[in-house]
Amino acid sequence: MPIAFAYTLIVLLIITSIMLTLLILLHRGKGGGMSSMFGGGVSSSLAGSSVAEKNLDRYTVLVGIVWFACIVGIGLWLRLQMSSGS
């Protein structure tokens, strides 16, 4: 496989890592965890989650799957390079 494939995966990995971090930080705390220690548990929770929160969950899962695929792709590429290089 060409080296451009590996560089593409690395760039995609960096972008998805930043996006995943930001998406996780956007989530609202569910209470009882670290967020409640810093005042996040003060707000009252509504009966259901809004459409925005459901979409945020979907985006987080989608970016997490792409991030995981990049990790696996880089690992497979490295394995192929190590077996053909030696």
Residue pairs with C-beta under 8 A, 6 or more apart in sequence:
1 77
1 80
1 81
5 77
6 74
6 77
9 70
9 73
9 74
9 77
10 74
12 66
12 70
13 67
13 70
13 71
13 74
16 63
16 66
16 67
16 70
17 67
19 63
20 60
20 63
20 64
20 67
23 56
23 59
23 60
23 63
24 60
26 56
27 53
27 56
27 57
27 60
28 40
28 53
29 35
29 36
29 40
29 41
30 45
31 40
31 41
31 45
32 41
35 41
